[in-house]
Amino acid sequence: MTRYFSETASVEAVNGRMSPEAETRLTEVMASLVRHLHAFVKDVTLTEAEWETAIAFLTRTGQMCSDTRQEFILLSDVLGVSMLVDAVNNRKPAGSTPSTVFGPFHVDGVPERSMGSVISLDGVGEPCLFEGRVVDLDGRPISDALVDVWSDNADGFYDVQQPDIQPQHNNRGVFRTGADGRYWFTGIKPVSYPIPDDGPVGEMLGHLGRHPYRPAHMHFLVTAPGHQRLITHTFVAGDAYLDSDAVFGVKAPLIVEFERREGAGDEPLWRAAYDFVLPPVEAVTDTRQRAALDAKKSGNRGEAKH
């Protein structure tokens, strides 16, 4: 073990202080963090002024956090870290619907609605019929799947961002599939919107010449007994920000044609059809995920949690 700190032996000096009694996974993660962080400082020859700027930036990021805003997650999002964490933790078999970032605006406890309900409680926006099926890898319908959905309103805001303006649970709903695996409900055609950019993360984007916009999308959280949980979006085809999503959430298979229904009368003006394909819980392709799943099963007497 290196006894004293030096530029050339900085990693060895820091990592050498970790106790052999420390938790194994924590030691693994922290040792790698130290190696990469020290390599970064040496690679760019970080100045003291730049270090102080970084500390001030992180301080302001923390100060911006509240019960309704998480600026550190926003920072993770715009640096692509959130999507990378999602990618390495959701390696699915071919044919599965891709996942994407969860986002900060999901709400627990939204009441389950009857299939076909209207989730736009304020009636503002262009009505859109969302429909499709939840199926397994062989195309067989999955019954008793919960389809939890949420989107912004016609002005690009979620209900939790405007509690004094929008009705509670506006543009939200939870639906349960029947034997045919079908889901359908009426919402509004979502619109693109900016992520919160009035804080340090927004300032950083401005300095980098990046915009803060997300392309229009509907959020889906799909769960079913015996199948892997799916967190994803469906994106509006043709949106101006598909190729430059501020949080890198777009994946080609998730882009959906929103069909305009001319002369729809009392029917929704738009229609978006999409089938969700869920792999079984056992279809885990990553060895670390497999180990975690096996440990969870043994701890639950063979019952998988979702």
C-alpha positions as CSV (number, residue, x, y, z in Angstrom):
1,M,0.0,0.0,0.0
2,T,1.3,3.5,-0.9
3,R,2.0,5.3,2.3
4,Y,1.9,8.9,1.1
5,F,-0.1,10.8,-1.6
6,S,1.6,11.9,-4.8
7,E,0.4,12.9,-8.3
8,T,1.6,9.6,-9.8
9,A,0.3,7.4,-6.9
10,S,-2.9,9.3,-6.1
11,V,-5.2,6.4,-6.9
12,E,-3.2,3.9,-4.9
13,A,-3.0,6.3,-1.9
14,V,-6.8,6.9,-1.7
15,N,-8.0,3.3,-2.5
16,G,-5.4,1.9,-0.1
17,R,-7.2,3.6,2.8
18,M,-10.4,1.5,2.3
19,S,-10.9,-1.1,5.0
20,P,-11.0,-4.7,4.0
21,E,-14.0,-4.9,6.3
22,A,-15.9,-2.4,4.1
23,E,-18.9,-3.8,2.1
24,T,-17.7,-5.5,-1.1
25,R,-19.9,-3.7,-3.6
26,L,-19.3,-0.3,-2.0
27,T,-15.5,-0.9,-2.3
28,E,-15.8,-1.9,-5.9
29,V,-17.8,1.1,-6.9
30,M,-15.8,3.6,-4.9
31,A,-12.4,2.3,-6.1
32,S,-13.6,2.6,-9.7
33,L,-14.9,6.1,-9.0
34,V,-11.6,7.2,-7.6
35,R,-9.7,5.7,-10.6
36,H,-11.9,7.5,-13.1
37,L,-12.1,10.8,-11.3
38,H,-8.4,11.1,-10.7
39,A,-7.8,10.1,-14.4
40,F,-10.2,12.9,-15.5
41,V,-8.4,15.5,-13.4
42,K,-5.0,14.5,-14.8
43,D,-6.4,14.2,-18.4
44,V,-7.7,17.8,-18.5
45,T,-5.1,19.2,-16.0
46,L,-7.9,20.7,-14.0
47,T,-7.1,24.2,-12.6
48,E,-7.9,25.3,-9.1
49,A,-10.2,27.9,-10.5
50,E,-12.1,25.3,-12.5
51,W,-12.3,23.1,-9.4
52,E,-13.8,25.9,-7.4
53,T,-16.3,26.5,-10.2
54,A,-17.3,22.9,-10.2
55,I,-17.7,22.9,-6.4
56,A,-19.9,26.0,-6.6
57,F,-22.0,24.4,-9.4
58,L,-22.6,21.3,-7.4
59,T,-23.5,23.4,-4.3
60,R,-26.1,25.4,-6.3
61,T,-27.4,22.1,-7.8
62,G,-28.0,20.8,-4.3
63,Q,-29.6,24.0,-3.1
64,M,-32.0,23.9,-6.1
65,C,-33.4,20.5,-4.9
66,S,-36.7,20.4,-3.1
67,D,-39.6,18.0,-2.5
68,T,-40.9,18.7,-6.0
69,R,-37.6,19.2,-7.9
70,Q,-34.5,17.0,-8.1
71,E,-31.7,19.0,-9.9
72,F,-29.2,16.2,-9.5
73,I,-31.4,13.8,-11.4
74,L,-31.8,16.6,-14.0
75,L,-28.0,16.8,-14.2
76,S,-27.8,13.0,-14.6
77,D,-30.4,13.2,-17.3
78,V,-28.7,15.8,-19.5
79,L,-25.3,14.1,-19.2
80,G,-26.8,10.9,-20.5
81,V,-26.1,9.1,-17.2
82,S,-29.7,8.3,-16.5
83,M,-30.2,6.7,-19.9
84,L,-27.0,4.7,-19.5
85,V,-28.0,3.4,-16.1
86,D,-31.3,2.4,-17.6
87,A,-29.6,0.7,-20.5
88,V,-27.2,-1.4,-18.4
89,N,-30.0,-2.4,-16.1
90,N,-32.6,-3.3,-18.8
91,R,-30.8,-5.6,-21.3
92,K,-33.8,-7.4,-22.7
93,P,-34.2,-10.3,-25.2
94,A,-34.7,-9.4,-28.8
95,G,-38.3,-8.5,-29.6
96,S,-38.9,-6.8,-26.2
97,T,-40.2,-3.3,-26.1
98,P,-37.3,-1.0,-25.2
99,S,-37.2,0.9,-22.0
100,T,-36.3,4.6,-21.4
101,V,-36.0,7.0,-18.5
102,F,-38.7,7.1,-15.9
103,G,-38.7,10.9,-15.6
104,P,-39.5,12.9,-12.4
105,F,-43.3,13.3,-12.9
106,H,-44.7,9.9,-12.1
107,V,-47.3,9.8,-9.3
108,D,-48.1,6.9,-7.1
109,G,-51.6,6.1,-6.1
110,V,-53.4,7.2,-9.2
111,P,-56.8,5.4,-9.2
112,E,-57.4,2.6,-11.6
113,R,-59.8,3.6,-14.3
114,S,-62.2,1.6,-16.4
115,M,-60.9,0.7,-19.8
116,G,-61.6,3.4,-22.4
117,S,-61.8,6.2,-19.9
118,V,-60.8,9.8,-20.7
119,I,-57.8,10.9,-18.7
120,S,-57.8,14.5,-19.8
121,L,-59.8,15.9,-16.9
122,D,-59.6,19.5,-18.0
123,G,-60.7,18.8,-21.6
124,V,-57.9,21.0,-23.0
125,G,-55.8,19.7,-25.9
126,E,-56.3,17.6,-29.0
127,P,-58.1,14.4,-28.0
128,C,-56.1,11.2,-28.9
129,L,-57.1,7.6,-28.7
130,F,-54.2,5.4,-27.3
131,E,-54.7,1.7,-27.9
132,G,-52.8,-1.5,-28.4
133,R,-52.1,-4.8,-26.6
134,V,-49.7,-6.1,-23.9
135,V,-48.2,-9.3,-25.2
136,D,-45.4,-11.7,-24.4
137,L,-42.4,-12.6,-26.6
138,D,-44.5,-15.1,-28.6
139,G,-47.3,-12.5,-29.2
140,R,-49.7,-14.0,-26.7
141,P,-51.9,-11.5,-24.9
142,I,-51.1,-10.8,-21.2
143,S,-54.1,-10.5,-19.0
144,D,-54.1,-8.6,-15.7
145,A,-51.4,-6.2,-16.8
146,L,-51.4,-2.8,-15.3
147,V,-50.8,0.0,-17.8
148,D,-50.0,3.2,-15.9
149,V,-49.9,6.3,-18.1
150,W,-49.1,10.0,-17.8
151,S,-48.4,13.0,-20.0
152,D,-48.1,16.7,-20.1
153,N,-51.0,19.0,-20.9
154,A,-51.5,21.1,-24.0
155,D,-49.2,23.8,-22.6
156,G,-46.4,21.3,-21.8
157,F,-46.8,21.0,-18.1
158,Y,-47.6,18.0,-15.8
159,D,-50.4,18.4,-13.2
160,V,-47.8,18.3,-10.4
161,Q,-46.1,21.3,-11.9
162,Q,-49.4,23.3,-11.8
163,P,-51.3,22.1,-8.8
164,D,-53.3,25.3,-8.6
165,I,-54.3,25.2,-12.3
166,Q,-54.7,21.6,-13.4
167,P,-57.0,19.0,-11.7
168,Q,-55.3,16.4,-9.7
169,H,-54.3,13.4,-11.8
170,N,-55.0,15.3,-15.0
171,N,-53.7,13.3,-18.0
172,R,-53.0,10.3,-15.8
173,G,-54.6,6.8,-15.5
174,V,-54.1,3.2,-14.6
175,F,-55.8,0.5,-16.7
176,R,-55.9,-3.3,-16.3
177,T,-55.9,-5.5,-19.3
178,G,-58.4,-8.4,-19.8
179,A,-57.9,-11.8,-21.4
180,D,-57.2,-10.2,-24.9
181,G,-54.4,-8.0,-23.5
182,R,-55.9,-4.9,-25.0
183,Y,-55.7,-1.4,-23.5
184,W,-57.4,1.8,-24.8
185,F,-58.0,5.2,-23.3
186,T,-58.4,8.8,-24.5
187,G,-55.9,11.4,-23.6
188,I,-54.5,14.3,-25.6
189,K,-51.8,14.4,-28.2
190,P,-48.7,15.3,-26.1
191,V,-46.6,18.3,-26.9
192,S,-42.8,18.9,-26.7
193,Y,-41.7,20.9,-23.6
194,P,-38.5,22.2,-21.9
195,I,-37.1,20.5,-18.9
196,P,-36.7,23.0,-16.0
197,D,-33.9,25.2,-17.1
198,D,-34.0,28.1,-14.6
199,G,-31.2,26.5,-12.4
200,P,-27.6,25.5,-12.7
201,V,-28.3,22.6,-15.1
202,G,-30.1,25.0,-17.5
203,E,-27.2,27.4,-17.3
204,M,-24.8,24.6,-18.2
205,L,-26.9,23.7,-21.2
206,G,-26.8,27.3,-22.3
207,H,-23.0,27.5,-22.0
208,L,-22.8,24.2,-24.1
209,G,-25.1,25.6,-26.8
210,R,-27.7,22.9,-26.0
211,H,-31.5,23.4,-25.9
212,P,-33.6,22.1,-23.0
213,Y,-36.5,20.5,-25.0
214,R,-37.9,17.0,-24.8
215,P,-39.9,15.7,-27.8
216,A,-43.6,15.0,-27.3
217,H,-44.3,11.7,-25.6
218,M,-46.7,9.6,-23.5
219,H,-45.3,7.8,-20.5
220,F,-46.1,4.1,-19.9
221,L,-45.3,1.9,-16.8
222,V,-46.4,-1.6,-17.7
223,T,-46.4,-4.4,-15.1
224,A,-47.7,-7.9,-15.2
225,P,-47.4,-11.0,-13.1
226,G,-44.4,-13.2,-14.2
227,H,-43.0,-10.5,-16.6
228,Q,-40.4,-7.8,-16.3
229,R,-41.5,-4.3,-15.5
230,L,-41.4,-1.9,-18.4
231,I,-40.8,1.8,-18.1
232,T,-41.0,3.6,-21.5
233,H,-42.5,6.4,-23.6
234,T,-44.1,6.5,-27.0
235,F,-42.8,9.5,-29.0
236,V,-44.8,11.5,-31.6
237,A,-43.3,10.8,-35.0
238,G,-42.2,14.0,-36.8
239,D,-41.5,15.9,-33.6
240,A,-38.8,18.6,-34.1
241,Y,-36.8,17.4,-31.1
242,L,-36.6,13.6,-31.7
243,D,-33.0,13.8,-32.8
244,S,-31.9,16.2,-30.0
245,D,-33.9,15.1,-26.9
246,A,-32.3,17.0,-23.9
247,V,-32.2,13.7,-21.9
248,F,-31.4,11.3,-24.7
249,G,-34.5,9.2,-24.1
250,V,-35.6,8.6,-27.7
251,K,-35.2,5.1,-29.2
252,A,-36.3,4.4,-32.8
253,P,-38.8,1.6,-31.9
254,L,-40.6,3.9,-29.6
255,I,-41.4,6.5,-32.3
256,V,-45.1,6.2,-33.2
257,E,-47.2,7.6,-36.0
258,F,-50.1,9.6,-34.6
259,E,-52.8,9.2,-37.1
260,R,-55.0,12.2,-37.7
261,R,-58.6,11.1,-38.1
262,E,-60.3,13.6,-40.5
263,G,-64.0,14.1,-39.9
264,A,-63.8,12.2,-36.6
265,G,-67.0,13.9,-35.2
266,D,-67.3,12.9,-31.6
267,E,-64.4,10.5,-31.9
268,P,-60.8,11.5,-30.8
269,L,-59.0,13.6,-33.4
270,W,-55.9,11.5,-33.2
271,R,-55.1,7.8,-32.8
272,A,-51.8,6.2,-31.6
273,A,-51.6,2.4,-31.7
274,Y,-48.7,0.6,-30.0
275,D,-48.2,-2.9,-28.6
276,F,-46.0,-3.6,-25.6
277,V,-43.9,-6.8,-25.5
278,L,-42.9,-8.0,-22.1
279,P,-40.3,-10.7,-21.6
280,P,-40.7,-13.1,-18.7
281,V,-38.9,-12.4,-15.4
282,E,-36.5,-15.2,-16.0
283,A,-35.3,-13.7,-19.3
284,V,-32.4,-11.8,-17.8
285,T,-29.4,-11.3,-20.1
286,D,-27.0,-9.6,-17.6
287,T,-25.0,-11.8,-15.2
288,R,-25.3,-9.2,-12.4
289,Q,-29.0,-8.9,-12.9
290,R,-29.3,-12.7,-12.9
291,A,-27.5,-12.9,-9.6
292,A,-29.7,-10.3,-8.1
293,L,-32.8,-12.0,-9.4
294,D,-31.7,-15.4,-8.0
295,A,-31.0,-13.8,-4.6
296,K,-34.4,-12.1,-4.6
297,K,-36.1,-15.4,-5.4
298,S,-34.3,-17.3,-2.7
299,G,-35.2,-14.6,-0.2
300,N,-38.8,-14.8,-1.3
301,R,-39.2,-18.6,-1.4
302,G,-39.3,-18.6,-5.1
303,E,-41.8,-15.7,-5.5
304,A,-40.6,-13.0,-7.9
305,K,-41.4,-9.4,-7.1
306,H,-42.5,-6.8,-9.7
